[in-house]
């Protein structure tokens, strides 16, 4: 069986991330499919954002990469790569790079002469940013919104080379912050999310605040999973602090709990630790006062924060049988995530349910018997 090795060049990284000795199936499913779907993937012991990928090189060899070297774990990535023998470049077999950042360096569309003439006359031979005379320098014309197709004179500015370099860097940073390829429904506009969170702190009118929080809720569905970049985590931290205030308002509780549920499912360790610190005690204190729908969101968050602890799930199961109202049981009993338990605990829960059923049957507690039957009817206990 051949060994496949992948080398990935990333934006702003001095070293490459390397994944060693993958089978073709693992290479495709764990890295390349996720890359094509614009999802984060693990490579070289770290998470890689597809938008940071500049180039990939995939090679095939008959033996593992440097694993027979006695100092393998001490070697630098570049030294490892240099030691590979009899490798065959098979990159084109797996992937083409139509969407990589490198392809964006192709020649930009030409600015129409009419627009070009207007902005050159307007600048009067000076940089429109710093005012320095251009003299014999070739004037640089910059697209303010970063879109090379938008050649309206209002979107063009004449700059000296120094100001143009700065403007290009700002445009690149803004682009990285505003559009990130993630899971969910597609793209997250981080700049808009931050603006909405900041605006939330300035609004007073309750109806307007609710509409804005609803927009924020929709945006959170596009957060990345399994680890957020620092700038996104910073925004979500600010959002959680805002929600801690909003959740005290009964009219805002449902949407706040829904946002917590969505953010919690993204599985970022630091963010979930903050949710636990800010909201877990509040949820447990106010749980009985929540509506059934709010309880559903709260129960989902609570199970995840407790990492599906068997004691918590047992508490929920017994509460469902003994204490929940009929309507509450009907709508929420399937939301107890028994399938997250290991086989041993699932077996113990099944035995307990059958024992509870026999006791309820002997006491002729028909409603309790029906509830136990519905729990036993869940696929996880069958």
ABEGO torsion letter per residue (X at the ends): XBBBBBBBBBBGBABBBBBBGBBAAAAAAAAAAAAAAGBBBBBGGBBBBAAABABBBBBBBABBBGAABAAAAABBAAAAAAABBGBBBAAAAABBBAABAAAAABBBBBBBAAAAAAAAAAAGGBBAAAGBBAEABBBBBBBAAGBAABABAAABBBBBAAAAAAAAAAAAAAAAAABBBBBEAGBBBAAAAAAAAAAAAABABAAAAAAAAAAAAAAAAABBBGEBBAAAAAAAAAAAAAAAAAAABAAAAAAAAAAAAAAAAAGBAAAAAAAAAAAAAAAAAAAAABBAAAAAAAAAAAAAAAGGBAAAAAAAAAAAAAABBAAAAAAAAAABBAAABBAAAAAAAAAAAAAAAAAAAAAGBAAAAAAAAAAAABAAAX
